[in-house]
Structures are given as structure tokens and as C-alpha cells.
Amino acid sequence: MVNPRPFGRRGSPQRPPRRGAEAVPVAAPSARPIRLEAAPEIAAEPALPVAPKSAPSAFDEELLAWKQARKRQIPWGALSLMASLCFGIASFVLPDSINNMVNLLLYALSAMSFWVWFSKRREKRRAKAQNARR
């Protein structure tokens, strides 16, 4: 292999070398001298008035829909149920020396995560019931 491509890096395409100054065309010298004049001042134009933002266009709606589709949803209900189970099991599995120190903490975390799971589940049921009524 002549030029192995490094792993994980984008290789630069082979470009022909740039030509030097000899390839740039040179203008023929003019017979009359160049006169430098001051550039005329240009009056600044007033800024265009900003139109109030109207309803989102079809492009904006499509972009928002695409972003929502790409958004990663975290399954909080499943995570809180799993956490409550893990904290509850840990209170039984840990050795007595450690369990005496963190027993109340594990029970509190287990109860809290179970309550979060239960409340999320109740919210989903309420939302389904409201959608069914409509």
C-alpha cells in the first residue's frame, strides 16, 4: 500500500498542486498614469422593518416533527420500577454490617422510586381516559 488511510479519519482528497505566479496573467502596462480618487460615500440604508413572526411555516413544522422523532425518550417508568426492586432486594442481600447502616436509606429509596413509578402509571391512565372521552 502506497498511502494507507488512517483508521477513523477522513482522508484528504488528492489535489493537483497549485500553480505558481507564472500562471497568473499579467496585464499590459497602460500608457497613462493611474489617478487615485477618494471613493464616494454611500449613505447607509435604514434597516428593513422586521415583520412580526407569523404562524410557523410547513418547513418549521416539519423540522419540529423531525426533531421530536429523533429525540431519545427515557423510559422513566421502567427505570423507577427497576430501581425500587433493586433497592428492595439490596436491603435483603447486603451483609448485616452494611445493612444496619443503610437499611432505612434503602427502604426510603425503594419506596420513593415505587411511588414515582406508580404516579407515572396513574398519569398515563388518566391521559388515556381523557383521550378516549374525546
C-alpha positions in Angstrom: 0.0 0.0 0.0 1.3 3.4 -1.0 -0.8 5.7 1.1 -2.7 3.7 3.8 -5.7 5.6 5.1 -5.6 6.1 8.9 -8.4 4.4 10.7 -11.3 6.7 11.7 -10.0 9.8 10.0 -11.3 11.3 6.8 -8.6 11.2 4.2 -7.9 14.3 2.3 -8.5 14.0 -1.5 -5.5 14.3 -3.8 -5.5 17.8 -5.3 -3.3 18.9 -8.1 -0.6 21.2 -6.9 -1.3 24.9 -7.3 0.4 26.8 -10.0 2.8 29.5 -9.1 2.8 33.2 -10.0 3.9 32.4 -13.5 0.4 31.1 -14.4 -1.3 34.3 -13.4 -1.9 36.5 -16.4 -0.2 39.9 -16.2 -2.0 43.0 -17.5 -0.1 45.1 -20.0 1.0 48.4 -18.5 -1.1 51.3 -19.5 0.3 54.5 -21.1 -1.4 56.9 -18.8 -0.8 57.2 -15.1 -3.3 55.9 -12.6 -5.2 58.6 -10.6 -6.4 57.6 -7.2 -9.6 59.4 -6.2 -11.5 59.2 -2.9 -14.3 56.7 -3.1 -17.8 58.3 -3.0 -19.5 58.0 0.3 -22.5 55.7 0.3 -25.4 56.6 2.6 -26.3 53.8 4.9 -29.8 52.4 4.2 -32.2 52.1 7.0 -32.7 48.6 8.3 -35.6 46.8 6.9 -38.5 46.5 9.2 -38.8 43.1 10.8 -42.1 41.5 10.2 -43.8 40.0 13.2 -43.4 36.3 13.4 -46.4 34.6 12.0 -47.5 31.1 12.3 -44.8 28.5 11.7 -44.4 27.5 8.1 -44.6 24.0 6.8 -40.9 23.7 6.9 -40.8 24.7 10.5 -43.5 22.2 11.4 -41.6 19.5 9.5 -38.4 20.4 11.3 -40.1 20.3 14.7 -41.7 16.9 13.9 -38.3 15.6 12.8 -36.6 16.7 16.0 -39.4 15.1 18.1 -38.9 11.9 16.1 -35.2 11.9 16.7 -35.5 12.8 20.4 -34.5 10.0 22.7 -37.2 9.1 25.1 -36.0 7.8 28.5 -38.3 5.1 29.9 -38.7 6.7 33.4 -41.5 4.3 34.4 -39.4 1.2 33.8 -36.3 2.8 35.4 -38.2 3.8 38.6 -39.8 0.3 38.9 -36.4 -1.4 38.4 -34.8 1.0 41.0 -37.4 0.2 43.5 -36.9 -3.5 43.0 -33.1 -3.2 43.2 -33.2 -1.1 46.4 -35.6 -3.6 48.0 -33.5 -6.6 47.0 -30.3 -4.8 48.2 -31.8 -4.4 51.7 -32.1 -8.2 51.9 -28.9 -9.2 50.1 -26.3 -6.9 51.8 -24.4 -8.3 54.8 -25.8 -7.3 58.2 -22.9 -5.0 59.0 -23.7 -2.8 56.0 -27.4 -3.4 56.0 -27.7 -1.9 59.6 -26.1 1.3 58.4 -28.1 1.8 55.1 -31.3 -0.1 55.8 -33.5 2.9 56.3 -31.9 4.6 53.2 -32.6 1.6 51.0 -36.2 1.3 52.2 -36.7 5.1 51.6 -35.2 5.0 48.1 -37.2 1.9 47.3 -40.5 3.5 48.5 -39.7 6.7 46.6 -38.9 5.1 43.3 -42.0 2.8 43.6 -44.2 5.9 44.3 -42.7 7.6 41.2 -43.4 4.6 39.0 -47.0 4.4 40.4 -47.7 8.1 39.8 -46.4 8.0 36.2 -48.6 4.9 35.6 -51.6 6.7 37.0 -50.9 9.8 34.8 -50.8 7.6 31.7 -54.1 6.0 32.6 -55.7 9.4 33.1 -54.3 10.6 29.8 -55.7 7.5 28.0 -59.1 8.0 29.7 -59.3 11.7 28.6 -58.3 10.8 25.0 -61.0 8.1 25.0 -63.6 10.6 26.1 -62.8 13.0 23.2 
